[in-house]
Amino acid sequence: MVMKKVYVFLAAVLSVTAVMAQEKSDPLATGLGGVATVVGETQTATDSLVSVPVENESTKEVPLWKQKLYYGYNFDIYFHHNTKQGTKENGWSIAIEPELGWKLKERIYLGMRVAGAYQDSYTTYSYEGLDGKTYSQDLRVVNGSWSVTPYMRYRLKTLFDGKLGIWMEAHLYTGMEFPRVKNGTIQGTDYEGLRHSVTYGAQLSPVITYQFSKKRSFQIFFSIMSVGYSGQAKFYQDPTTGARHTEYTNDVIVFSGKLKNLLANQFTPGLYGLKFGVQKSF
């Protein structure tokens, strides 16, 4: 009877010891089936080994304005030669034209360019004197100007895996010019009494772009192939009486006419410049 009680007591002790040992054991040491309680949640051993994902630049969402907004800078450089009856004009010009635009759709861009330009012209006027002899008069004029050009551009076609783009651009423009005589006399010339002039118009012309990096594209403007309308208002003031008057000139721009002038070696100022630039996304 005593031995039976001893056996029962030992069995109870061994049972309690086994339970205590199980509660104190490391759940990872019991194998993949082990269970651990963390902050009221049940987690298996395999769950505890899973790493927390880390956010990187590639997984961040790009803001809409960075996808749509772009900026650029363009340069317009040209040498011109213009021959009229009794007048020969030669000169050069350079313009710097930053731009800001918005990619409305994949093929449609809206934007605006603001330009500042400097032009230096040398003009020779020929006229017949009262004695029947032909005389000439030289005049040098520098011209500072600015202009604003809102535009809409539509992509017609892409080539070379989308890197080369052929666009058609429609734009409006307006600006002001401020000529200043550097050498010579202005009496009897187009600059006599001229204070400033205003230019305005609308054109449709092709543009070619080439994407040479992920965010940058080179662009070149073919103004010689543009069609449209241009106008100019010249504001004069009589140096003697102070009276003011305005002269208006208008012209329909057709690229066939430009080519005709080009072949005749009569380059119209501003129409045959090499205008190029770079567009860049944010």
Kinemage of the C-alpha trace (Angstrom):
@kinemage 1
@onewidth
@group {chain A} dominant
@subgroup {mainchain}
@vectorlist {calphas} color= white
{ca met a 1} P 0.000 0.000 0.000
{ca val a 2} L 2.803 2.355 0.835
{ca met a 3} L 4.647 1.550 -2.361
{ca lys a 4} L 1.520 2.317 -4.377
{ca lys a 5} L 1.246 5.773 -2.791
{ca val a 6} L 4.921 6.418 -3.558
{ca tyr a 7} L 4.386 5.512 -7.207
{ca val a 8} L 1.384 7.848 -7.489
{ca phe a 9} L 3.351 10.723 -5.909
{ca leu a 10} L 6.305 10.241 -8.254
{ca ala a 11} L 4.007 10.143 -11.273
{ca ala a 12} L 2.412 13.452 -10.225
{ca val a 13} L 5.805 15.092 -9.730
{ca leu a 14} L 7.021 13.971 -13.157
{ca ser a 15} L 3.833 15.257 -14.796
{ca val a 16} L 4.153 18.736 -13.214
{ca thr a 17} L 7.845 18.906 -14.138
{ca ala a 18} L 7.094 18.087 -17.771
{ca val a 19} L 4.443 20.826 -17.995
{ca met a 20} L 6.786 23.423 -16.445
{ca ala a 21} L 9.587 22.473 -18.806
{ca gln a 22} L 7.290 22.840 -21.818
{ca glu a 23} L 6.159 26.351 -20.771
{ca lys a 24} L 9.776 27.572 -20.309
{ca ser a 25} L 11.114 26.101 -23.555
{ca asp a 26} L 12.072 28.285 -26.555
{ca pro a 27} L 9.396 27.939 -29.231
{ca leu a 28} L 12.071 28.023 -31.952
{ca ala a 29} L 13.853 25.082 -30.263
{ca thr a 30} L 10.770 22.885 -30.590
{ca gly a 31} L 10.977 22.979 -34.369
{ca leu a 32} L 8.753 24.488 -37.099
{ca gly a 33} L 5.647 23.488 -35.183
{ca gly a 34} L 6.544 25.598 -32.161
{ca val a 35} L 4.192 28.386 -31.056
{ca ala a 36} L 4.986 31.725 -29.377
{ca thr a 37} L 2.624 34.356 -27.963
{ca val a 38} L 3.597 37.970 -28.789
{ca val a 39} L 1.427 40.893 -27.636
{ca gly a 40} L -1.689 38.769 -27.639
{ca glu a 41} L -1.080 37.350 -31.148
{ca thr a 42} L -0.147 33.803 -32.048
{ca gln a 43} L 2.947 33.572 -34.279
{ca thr a 44} L 4.642 30.468 -35.631
{ca ala a 45} L 8.391 30.093 -35.746
{ca thr a 46} L 8.447 30.528 -39.512
{ca asp a 47} L 6.524 33.811 -39.223
{ca ser a 48} L 9.115 35.201 -36.838
{ca leu a 49} L 11.826 34.689 -39.450
{ca val a 50} L 10.089 36.769 -42.207
{ca ser a 51} L 11.827 40.149 -42.822
{ca val a 52} L 9.866 43.405 -42.945
{ca pro a 53} L 9.850 44.941 -46.494
{ca val a 54} L 11.783 48.213 -46.843
{ca glu a 55} L 10.435 50.953 -49.142
{ca asn a 56} L 12.910 52.174 -51.791
{ca glu a 57} L 12.914 54.805 -54.528
{ca ser a 58} L 11.661 52.416 -57.204
{ca thr a 59} L 8.508 51.593 -55.234
{ca lys a 60} L 7.602 55.211 -54.436
{ca glu a 61} L 4.816 56.732 -56.506
{ca val a 62} L 5.967 59.614 -58.747
{ca pro a 63} L 3.842 62.765 -58.200
{ca leu a 64} L 1.564 63.755 -61.066
{ca trp a 65} L 3.248 67.122 -61.607
{ca lys a 66} L 6.606 65.403 -62.085
{ca gln a 67} L 5.070 63.132 -64.710
{ca lys a 68} L 3.392 65.980 -66.618
{ca leu a 69} L 5.425 69.150 -66.137
{ca tyr a 70} L 8.579 69.863 -68.150
{ca tyr a 71} L 10.858 72.789 -68.899
{ca gly a 72} L 13.358 73.643 -71.586
{ca tyr a 73} L 15.691 76.213 -73.089
{ca asn a 74} L 16.063 77.114 -76.752
{ca phe a 75} L 18.499 79.157 -78.809
{ca asp a 76} L 17.855 80.927 -82.093
{ca ile a 77} L 20.952 81.987 -84.024
{ca tyr a 78} L 20.968 83.307 -87.582
{ca phe a 79} L 22.733 85.496 -90.088
{ca his a 80} L 20.451 87.288 -92.488
{ca his a 81} L 20.701 89.034 -95.818
{ca asn a 82} L 17.842 91.037 -97.263
{ca thr a 83} L 17.869 92.874 -100.596
{ca lys a 84} L 15.204 95.398 -101.507
{ca gln a 85} L 15.085 98.080 -104.153
{ca gly a 86} L 17.984 100.370 -103.348
{ca thr a 87} L 18.625 98.686 -99.995
{ca lys a 88} L 20.940 95.905 -98.847
{ca glu a 89} L 20.858 94.616 -95.292
{ca asn a 90} L 23.171 92.178 -93.545
{ca gly a 91} L 23.313 91.206 -89.923
{ca trp a 92} L 23.042 88.573 -87.258
{ca ser a 93} L 20.837 87.781 -84.280
{ca ile a 94} L 20.778 85.583 -81.217
{ca ala a 95} L 17.816 84.746 -78.989
{ca ile a 96} L 17.515 82.831 -75.726
{ca glu a 97} L 14.106 81.284 -75.132
{ca pro a 98} L 13.221 79.331 -71.972
{ca glu a 99} L 9.972 77.364 -71.950
{ca leu a 100} L 7.606 75.627 -69.554
{ca gly a 101} L 5.047 73.021 -70.595
{ca trp a 102} L 2.504 70.411 -69.559
{ca lys a 103} L 2.009 66.965 -71.092
{ca leu a 104} L -1.747 67.045 -71.551
{ca lys a 105} L -1.804 63.615 -73.191
{ca glu a 106} L 0.774 61.219 -74.577
{ca arg a 107} L 0.765 63.016 -77.942
{ca ile a 108} L -0.380 66.517 -76.961
{ca tyr a 109} L 1.807 69.081 -75.194
{ca leu a 110} L 0.823 72.585 -74.104
{ca gly a 111} L 3.427 75.178 -73.232
{ca met a 112} L 4.756 78.700 -73.367
{ca arg a 113} L 8.085 80.184 -74.421
{ca val a 114} L 9.448 83.597 -73.425
{ca ala a 115} L 12.335 84.950 -75.518
{ca gly a 116} L 14.827 87.759 -75.314
{ca ala a 117} L 16.808 88.602 -78.468
{ca tyr a 118} L 19.581 90.865 -79.707
{ca gln a 119} L 20.059 91.793 -83.381
{ca asp a 120} L 22.824 93.774 -85.098
{ca ser a 121} L 22.144 94.962 -88.664
{ca tyr a 122} L 24.207 96.807 -91.256
{ca thr a 123} L 22.193 98.524 -93.978
{ca thr a 124} L 23.318 100.325 -97.116
{ca tyr a 125} L 20.836 102.713 -98.708
{ca ser a 126} L 21.374 103.739 -102.302
{ca tyr a 127} L 19.715 106.800 -103.809
{ca glu a 128} L 20.053 109.122 -106.754
{ca gly a 129} L 21.067 112.709 -106.059
{ca leu a 130} L 19.859 115.876 -107.765
{ca asp a 131} L 22.961 115.819 -109.910
{ca gly a 132} L 21.986 112.427 -111.318
{ca lys a 133} L 24.710 110.555 -109.480
{ca thr a 134} L 24.065 107.519 -107.237
{ca tyr a 135} L 24.983 107.867 -103.589
{ca ser a 136} L 24.992 105.370 -100.736
{ca gln a 137} L 24.487 105.738 -97.043
{ca asp a 138} L 25.484 103.238 -94.371
{ca leu a 139} L 23.547 102.652 -91.206
{ca arg a 140} L 24.113 100.346 -88.251
{ca val a 141} L 21.174 99.528 -85.969
{ca val a 142} L 21.026 97.295 -82.910
{ca asn a 143} L 17.677 95.917 -81.866
{ca gly a 144} L 16.634 94.462 -78.533
{ca ser a 145} L 13.362 92.564 -78.351
{ca trp a 146} L 11.243 90.203 -76.291
{ca ser a 147} L 8.367 87.904 -77.195
{ca val a 148} L 5.841 85.505 -75.647
{ca thr a 149} L 4.787 82.341 -77.510
{ca pro a 150} L 2.039 80.014 -76.210
{ca tyr a 151} L 1.878 76.782 -78.190
{ca met a 152} L 0.188 73.414 -78.624
{ca arg a 153} L 2.208 70.519 -80.040
{ca tyr a 154} L 0.878 67.251 -81.501
{ca arg a 155} L 3.085 64.233 -82.195
{ca leu a 156} L 2.491 62.808 -85.657
{ca lys a 157} L 4.915 59.854 -85.629
{ca thr a 158} L 7.751 58.210 -83.722
{ca leu a 159} L 10.763 56.362 -85.117
{ca phe a 160} L 13.748 54.412 -83.767
{ca asp a 161} L 11.899 52.763 -80.848
{ca gly a 162} L 10.141 55.988 -79.912
{ca lys a 163} L 13.291 58.086 -79.564
{ca leu a 164} L 12.710 60.270 -82.641
{ca gly a 165} L 9.482 62.260 -82.653
{ca ile a 166} L 7.914 64.228 -85.507
{ca trp a 167} L 5.568 66.958 -84.265
{ca met a 168} L 3.339 69.656 -85.693
{ca glu a 169} L 3.222 72.795 -83.575
{ca ala a 170} L 0.651 75.595 -83.656
{ca his a 171} L 1.600 78.745 -81.800
{ca leu a 172} L 0.688 82.378 -81.286
{ca tyr a 173} L 3.268 85.046 -80.598
{ca thr a 174} L 3.544 88.683 -79.698
{ca gly a 175} L 6.475 90.875 -78.760
{ca met a 176} L 8.122 94.278 -78.873
{ca glu a 177} L 11.278 95.581 -80.557
{ca phe a 178} L 13.357 98.584 -79.542
{ca pro a 179} L 15.799 99.665 -82.290
{ca arg a 180} L 18.730 101.990 -81.549
{ca val a 181} L 20.955 103.604 -84.168
{ca lys a 182} L 24.668 103.098 -83.519
{ca asn a 183} L 26.290 104.599 -86.637
{ca gly a 184} L 25.077 106.657 -89.573
{ca thr a 185} L 22.193 109.010 -90.098
{ca ile a 186} L 18.549 107.959 -90.053
{ca gln a 187} L 17.247 110.813 -92.200
{ca gly a 188} L 15.229 109.419 -95.087
{ca thr a 189} L 15.378 105.817 -93.814
{ca asp a 190} L 12.837 103.454 -92.300
{ca tyr a 191} L 14.216 104.246 -88.848
{ca glu a 192} L 13.588 107.997 -88.943
{ca gly a 193} L 11.360 108.804 -85.985
{ca leu a 194} L 10.838 105.105 -85.125
{ca arg a 195} L 10.343 104.637 -81.378
{ca his a 196} L 9.452 100.951 -81.138
{ca ser a 197} L 7.399 98.293 -82.880
{ca val a 198} L 5.037 95.470 -81.933
{ca thr a 199} L 5.008 92.093 -83.707
{ca tyr a 200} L 2.252 89.489 -83.586
{ca gly a 201} L 1.083 86.467 -85.509
{ca ala a 202} L 0.209 82.780 -85.648
{ca gln a 203} L 2.147 79.940 -87.245
{ca leu a 204} L 1.991 76.220 -87.909
{ca ser a 205} L 5.378 74.531 -88.275
{ca pro a 206} L 7.072 71.129 -87.817
{ca val a 207} L 9.350 70.260 -84.916
{ca ile a 208} L 11.607 67.211 -84.560
{ca thr a 209} L 12.681 65.861 -81.161
{ca tyr a 210} L 15.163 63.173 -80.174
{ca gln a 211} L 15.146 61.624 -76.686
{ca phe a 212} L 18.796 61.054 -75.770
{ca ser a 213} L 18.183 60.181 -72.107
{ca lys a 214} L 15.295 59.172 -69.847
{ca lys a 215} L 14.367 62.773 -69.025
{ca arg a 216} L 15.976 64.863 -71.793
{ca ser a 217} L 15.048 65.471 -75.425
{ca phe a 218} L 16.795 67.541 -78.083
{ca gln a 219} L 14.499 69.590 -80.321
{ca ile a 220} L 14.954 71.532 -83.548
{ca phe a 221} L 12.447 73.902 -85.165
{ca phe a 222} L 11.902 74.096 -88.930
{ca ser a 223} L 10.588 77.631 -89.287
{ca ile a 224} L 11.358 77.660 -93.016
{ca met a 225} L 8.499 75.169 -93.478
{ca ser a 226} L 5.929 77.126 -91.463
{ca val a 227} L 2.679 78.636 -92.666
{ca gly a 228} L 0.617 81.324 -90.987
{ca tyr a 229} L 0.208 85.045 -90.538
{ca ser a 230} L 2.453 87.797 -89.211
{ca gly a 231} L 1.866 91.454 -88.521
{ca gln a 232} L 3.808 94.444 -87.297
{ca ala a 233} L 2.873 97.851 -85.976
{ca lys a 234} L 5.582 100.559 -86.063
{ca phe a 235} L 5.196 103.590 -83.824
{ca tyr a 236} L 6.806 106.811 -85.100
{ca gln a 237} L 7.248 110.260 -83.650
{ca asp a 238} L 8.220 113.349 -85.631
{ca pro a 239} L 11.414 114.680 -84.006
{ca thr a 240} L 10.485 118.258 -84.920
{ca thr a 241} L 6.764 118.552 -84.183
{ca gly a 242} L 6.374 115.640 -81.782
{ca ala a 243} L 3.425 114.281 -83.777
{ca arg a 244} L 2.960 110.522 -83.606
{ca his a 245} L 1.658 108.063 -86.156
{ca thr a 246} L 1.542 104.279 -86.615
{ca glu a 247} L 2.228 102.121 -89.660
{ca tyr a 248} L 0.870 98.592 -90.003
{ca thr a 249} L 2.223 95.793 -92.176
{ca asn a 250} L 0.744 92.322 -92.587
{ca asp a 251} L 2.028 89.224 -94.305
{ca val a 252} L 0.703 85.744 -95.031
{ca ile a 253} L 3.505 83.246 -94.396
{ca val a 254} L 3.756 80.369 -96.863
{ca phe a 255} L 6.876 78.218 -96.831
{ca ser a 256} L 6.908 78.083 -100.636
{ca gly a 257} L 7.479 81.840 -100.628
{ca lys a 258} L 10.316 81.426 -98.153
{ca leu a 259} L 12.018 78.875 -100.374
{ca lys a 260} L 11.677 81.238 -103.319
{ca asn a 261} L 13.356 84.016 -101.369
{ca leu a 262} L 16.019 81.604 -100.183
{ca leu a 263} L 16.882 80.552 -103.745
{ca ala a 264} L 16.954 84.217 -104.775
{ca asn a 265} L 19.466 84.922 -101.984
{ca gln a 266} L 17.040 87.272 -100.263
{ca phe a 267} L 16.825 86.016 -96.720
{ca thr a 268} L 14.058 87.592 -94.701
{ca pro a 269} L 15.262 88.372 -91.149
{ca gly a 270} L 13.958 85.977 -88.538
{ca leu a 271} L 12.669 83.310 -90.908
{ca tyr a 272} L 15.773 81.261 -91.619
{ca gly a 273} L 17.376 80.946 -88.237
{ca leu a 274} L 18.546 77.691 -86.708
{ca lys a 275} L 16.418 77.298 -83.615
{ca phe a 276} L 17.243 74.387 -81.325
{ca gly a 277} L 16.975 73.480 -77.678
{ca val a 278} L 16.529 70.856 -74.957
{ca gln a 279} L 13.428 69.755 -73.062
{ca lys a 280} L 13.778 68.166 -69.610
{ca ser a 281} L 11.318 66.424 -67.287
{ca phe a 282} L 11.416 66.971 -63.517
